[in-house]
Amino acid sequence: MIPVIDIAPLVNLCGGDTTSRKVTSDHELENVVKSIADACQTYGFFAIINHGVETAAINDAWDASIEFFDMPSLVKQSIKMTDDYPYGYENYESLGRSTSDDDDNITQDTHSPDSKETF
């Protein structure tokens, strides 16, 4: 299960408004920070709620993502990551490879590499 964290106390602290304005206590902030730290250490990721981002903006982002990843590979590969622009298309991941303590001794895992795309 993906951890779901309510960040309304952070949004309220920053002047945002998720449902109604209220004062955020130190205890509430500590709980959010602890929840985020626990999720990162245990799962490596989490989902957030009460962030204040409009549903239409989220839907537009999903639509743009689908549109981009449905493009032909050559079009996606034309958006390169560089040292100056570290945002770009990547489809090579070496999760199927592992290295030993000896960096010269690379072994191939018997499982297929993870072939997800990123941008």
VEXTIDO-480269 format. One record per residue (C-alpha): residue number from 1; residue in three letters; z, y negated, x. Coordinates in steps of 0.05 Angstrom, whole numbers, plus 5000, padded with zeros to 4 digits. Layout:
BEGIN
<r><resi>NUM</resi><resn>ALA</resn><pz>Z</pz><py>Y</py><px>X</px></r>
...
***
This chain:
BEGIN
<r><resi>1</resi><resn>MET</resn><pz>5000</pz><py>5000</py><px>5000</px></r>
<r><resi>2</resi><resn>ILE</resn><pz>4982</pz><py>4931</py><px>5026</px></r>
<r><resi>3</resi><resn>PRO</resn><pz>5043</pz><py>4884</py><px>5029</px></r>
<r><resi>4</resi><resn>VAL</resn><pz>5037</pz><py>4826</py><px>4981</px></r>
<r><resi>5</resi><resn>ILE</resn><pz>5075</pz><py>4763</py><px>5001</px></r>
<r><resi>6</resi><resn>ASP</resn><pz>5090</pz><py>4705</py><px>4955</px></r>
<r><resi>7</resi><resn>ILE</resn><pz>5082</pz><py>4643</py><px>4999</px></r>
<r><resi>8</resi><resn>ALA</resn><pz>5098</pz><py>4592</py><px>4944</px></r>
<r><resi>9</resi><resn>PRO</resn><pz>5159</pz><py>4567</py><px>4984</px></r>
<r><resi>10</resi><resn>LEU</resn><pz>5112</pz><py>4549</py><px>5042</px></r>
<r><resi>11</resi><resn>VAL</resn><pz>5061</pz><py>4516</py><px>4996</px></r>
<r><resi>12</resi><resn>ASN</resn><pz>5116</pz><py>4476</py><px>4961</px></r>
<r><resi>13</resi><resn>LEU</resn><pz>5144</pz><py>4455</py><px>5029</px></r>
<r><resi>14</resi><resn>CYS</resn><pz>5075</pz><py>4429</py><px>5049</px></r>
<r><resi>15</resi><resn>GLY</resn><pz>5066</pz><py>4389</py><px>4985</px></r>
<r><resi>16</resi><resn>GLY</resn><pz>5022</pz><py>4439</py><px>4950</px></r>
<r><resi>17</resi><resn>ASP</resn><pz>5033</pz><py>4461</py><px>4879</px></r>
<r><resi>18</resi><resn>THR</resn><pz>5024</pz><py>4533</py><px>4858</px></r>
<r><resi>19</resi><resn>THR</resn><pz>5055</pz><py>4531</py><px>4788</px></r>
<r><resi>20</resi><resn>SER</resn><pz>5106</pz><py>4475</py><px>4790</px></r>
<r><resi>21</resi><resn>ARG</resn><pz>5139</pz><py>4432</py><px>4843</px></r>
<r><resi>22</resi><resn>LYS</resn><pz>5207</pz><py>4454</py><px>4866</px></r>
<r><resi>23</resi><resn>VAL</resn><pz>5250</pz><py>4445</py><px>4926</px></r>
<r><resi>24</resi><resn>THR</resn><pz>5245</pz><py>4501</py><px>4976</px></r>
<r><resi>25</resi><resn>SER</resn><pz>5310</pz><py>4525</py><px>5007</px></r>
<r><resi>26</resi><resn>ASP</resn><pz>5319</pz><py>4548</py><px>5079</px></r>
<r><resi>27</resi><resn>HIS</resn><pz>5336</pz><py>4617</py><px>5051</px></r>
<r><resi>28</resi><resn>GLU</resn><pz>5269</pz><py>4621</py><px>5014</px></r>
<r><resi>29</resi><resn>LEU</resn><pz>5231</pz><py>4600</py><px>5076</px></r>
<r><resi>30</resi><resn>GLU</resn><pz>5268</pz><py>4651</py><px>5119</px></r>
<r><resi>31</resi><resn>ASN</resn><pz>5250</pz><py>4706</py><px>5069</px></r>
<r><resi>32</resi><resn>VAL</resn><pz>5176</pz><py>4688</py><px>5071</px></r>
<r><resi>33</resi><resn>VAL</resn><pz>5176</pz><py>4686</py><px>5148</px></r>
<r><resi>34</resi><resn>LYS</resn><pz>5213</pz><py>4752</py><px>5151</px></r>
<r><resi>35</resi><resn>SER</resn><pz>5165</pz><py>4784</py><px>5101</px></r>
<r><resi>36</resi><resn>ILE</resn><pz>5105</pz><py>4761</py><px>5142</px></r>
<r><resi>37</resi><resn>ALA</resn><pz>5135</pz><py>4785</py><px>5208</px></r>
<r><resi>38</resi><resn>ASP</resn><pz>5154</pz><py>4853</py><px>5177</px></r>
<r><resi>39</resi><resn>ALA</resn><pz>5084</pz><py>4862</py><px>5147</px></r>
<r><resi>40</resi><resn>CYS</resn><pz>5050</pz><py>4844</py><px>5214</px></r>
<r><resi>41</resi><resn>GLN</resn><pz>5094</pz><py>4891</py><px>5254</px></r>
<r><resi>42</resi><resn>THR</resn><pz>5090</pz><py>4949</py><px>5204</px></r>
<r><resi>43</resi><resn>TYR</resn><pz>5019</pz><py>4944</py><px>5176</px></r>
<r><resi>44</resi><resn>GLY</resn><pz>4982</pz><py>4892</py><px>5217</px></r>
<r><resi>45</resi><resn>PHE</resn><pz>4960</pz><py>4854</py><px>5156</px></r>
<r><resi>46</resi><resn>PHE</resn><pz>4982</pz><py>4830</py><px>5087</px></r>
<r><resi>47</resi><resn>ALA</resn><pz>4957</pz><py>4796</py><px>5024</px></r>
<r><resi>48</resi><resn>ILE</resn><pz>4986</pz><py>4731</py><px>4997</px></r>
<r><resi>49</resi><resn>ILE</resn><pz>4997</pz><py>4703</py><px>4928</px></r>
<r><resi>50</resi><resn>ASN</resn><pz>5015</pz><py>4634</py><px>4902</px></r>
<r><resi>51</resi><resn>HIS</resn><pz>4976</pz><py>4602</py><px>4959</px></r>
<r><resi>52</resi><resn>GLY</resn><pz>4946</pz><py>4546</py><px>4916</px></r>
<r><resi>53</resi><resn>VAL</resn><pz>4873</pz><py>4563</py><px>4931</px></r>
<r><resi>54</resi><resn>GLU</resn><pz>4831</pz><py>4557</py><px>4868</px></r>
<r><resi>55</resi><resn>THR</resn><pz>4802</pz><py>4622</py><px>4841</px></r>
<r><resi>56</resi><resn>ALA</resn><pz>4732</pz><py>4591</py><px>4842</px></r>
<r><resi>57</resi><resn>ALA</resn><pz>4738</pz><py>4578</py><px>4917</px></r>
<r><resi>58</resi><resn>ILE</resn><pz>4760</pz><py>4650</py><px>4930</px></r>
<r><resi>59</resi><resn>ASN</resn><pz>4703</pz><py>4677</py><px>4887</px></r>
<r><resi>60</resi><resn>ASP</resn><pz>4653</pz><py>4632</py><px>4924</px></r>
<r><resi>61</resi><resn>ALA</resn><pz>4678</pz><py>4659</py><px>4991</px></r>
<r><resi>62</resi><resn>TRP</resn><pz>4670</pz><py>4731</py><px>4967</px></r>
<r><resi>63</resi><resn>ASP</resn><pz>4600</pz><py>4716</py><px>4941</px></r>
<r><resi>64</resi><resn>ALA</resn><pz>4581</pz><py>4684</py><px>5008</px></r>
<r><resi>65</resi><resn>SER</resn><pz>4609</pz><py>4744</py><px>5046</px></r>
<r><resi>66</resi><resn>ILE</resn><pz>4569</pz><py>4793</py><px>5003</px></r>
<r><resi>67</resi><resn>GLU</resn><pz>4506</pz><py>4751</py><px>5011</px></r>
<r><resi>68</resi><resn>PHE</resn><pz>4514</pz><py>4748</py><px>5087</px></r>
<r><resi>69</resi><resn>PHE</resn><pz>4529</pz><py>4822</py><px>5098</px></r>
<r><resi>70</resi><resn>ASP</resn><pz>4471</pz><py>4842</py><px>5052</px></r>
<r><resi>71</resi><resn>MET</resn><pz>4422</pz><py>4806</py><px>5099</px></r>
<r><resi>72</resi><resn>PRO</resn><pz>4378</pz><py>4846</py><px>5146</px></r>
<r><resi>73</resi><resn>SER</resn><pz>4412</pz><py>4864</py><px>5212</px></r>
<r><resi>74</resi><resn>LEU</resn><pz>4365</pz><py>4820</py><px>5253</px></r>
<r><resi>75</resi><resn>VAL</resn><pz>4385</pz><py>4759</py><px>5213</px></r>
<r><resi>76</resi><resn>LYS</resn><pz>4460</pz><py>4774</py><px>5220</px></r>
<r><resi>77</resi><resn>GLN</resn><pz>4452</pz><py>4788</py><px>5295</px></r>
<r><resi>78</resi><resn>SER</resn><pz>4421</pz><py>4720</py><px>5306</px></r>
<r><resi>79</resi><resn>ILE</resn><pz>4490</pz><py>4689</py><px>5296</px></r>
<r><resi>80</resi><resn>LYS</resn><pz>4520</pz><py>4704</py><px>5364</px></r>
<r><resi>81</resi><resn>MET</resn><pz>4591</pz><py>4696</py><px>5387</px></r>
<r><resi>82</resi><resn>THR</resn><pz>4597</pz><py>4657</py><px>5452</px></r>
<r><resi>83</resi><resn>ASP</resn><pz>4653</pz><py>4629</py><px>5494</px></r>
<r><resi>84</resi><resn>ASP</resn><pz>4640</pz><py>4561</py><px>5462</px></r>
<r><resi>85</resi><resn>TYR</resn><pz>4630</pz><py>4588</py><px>5392</px></r>
<r><resi>86</resi><resn>PRO</resn><pz>4675</pz><py>4650</py><px>5382</px></r>
<r><resi>87</resi><resn>TYR</resn><pz>4654</pz><py>4657</py><px>5309</px></r>
<r><resi>88</resi><resn>GLY</resn><pz>4595</pz><py>4701</py><px>5296</px></r>
<r><resi>89</resi><resn>TYR</resn><pz>4569</pz><py>4768</py><px>5276</px></r>
<r><resi>90</resi><resn>GLU</resn><pz>4593</pz><py>4832</py><px>5308</px></r>
<r><resi>91</resi><resn>ASN</resn><pz>4577</pz><py>4903</py><px>5290</px></r>
<r><resi>92</resi><resn>TYR</resn><pz>4598</pz><py>4939</py><px>5353</px></r>
<r><resi>93</resi><resn>GLU</resn><pz>4668</pz><py>4967</py><px>5355</px></r>
<r><resi>94</resi><resn>SER</resn><pz>4693</pz><py>5017</py><px>5405</px></r>
<r><resi>95</resi><resn>LEU</resn><pz>4748</pz><py>5048</py><px>5362</px></r>
<r><resi>96</resi><resn>GLY</resn><pz>4718</pz><py>5115</py><px>5377</px></r>
<r><resi>97</resi><resn>ARG</resn><pz>4732</pz><py>5107</py><px>5452</px></r>
<r><resi>98</resi><resn>SER</resn><pz>4798</pz><py>5108</py><px>5487</px></r>
<r><resi>99</resi><resn>THR</resn><pz>4819</pz><py>5097</py><px>5559</px></r>
<r><resi>100</resi><resn>SER</resn><pz>4873</pz><py>5132</py><px>5599</px></r>
<r><resi>101</resi><resn>ASP</resn><pz>4921</pz><py>5098</py><px>5646</px></r>
<r><resi>102</resi><resn>ASP</resn><pz>4866</pz><py>5104</py><px>5698</px></r>
<r><resi>103</resi><resn>ASP</resn><pz>4814</pz><py>5052</py><px>5675</px></r>
<r><resi>104</resi><resn>ASP</resn><pz>4759</pz><py>5091</py><px>5711</px></r>
<r><resi>105</resi><resn>ASN</resn><pz>4771</pz><py>5152</py><px>5668</px></r>
<r><resi>106</resi><resn>ILE</resn><pz>4741</pz><py>5137</py><px>5599</px></r>
<r><resi>107</resi><resn>THR</resn><pz>4743</pz><py>5192</py><px>5548</px></r>
<r><resi>108</resi><resn>GLN</resn><pz>4704</pz><py>5198</py><px>5483</px></r>
<r><resi>109</resi><resn>ASP</resn><pz>4743</pz><py>5212</py><px>5420</px></r>
<r><resi>110</resi><resn>THR</resn><pz>4715</pz><py>5268</py><px>5376</px></r>
<r><resi>111</resi><resn>HIS</resn><pz>4718</pz><py>5223</py><px>5315</px></r>
<r><resi>112</resi><resn>SER</resn><pz>4661</pz><py>5175</py><px>5296</px></r>
<r><resi>113</resi><resn>PRO</resn><pz>4673</pz><py>5103</py><px>5315</px></r>
<r><resi>114</resi><resn>ASP</resn><pz>4692</pz><py>5053</py><px>5261</px></r>
<r><resi>115</resi><resn>SER</resn><pz>4626</pz><py>5020</py><px>5242</px></r>
<r><resi>116</resi><resn>LYS</resn><pz>4650</pz><py>4961</py><px>5202</px></r>
<r><resi>117</resi><resn>GLU</resn><pz>4617</pz><py>4893</py><px>5210</px></r>
<r><resi>118</resi><resn>THR</resn><pz>4655</pz><py>4828</py><px>5224</px></r>
<r><resi>119</resi><resn>PHE</resn><pz>4641</pz><py>4754</py><px>5223</px></r>
***
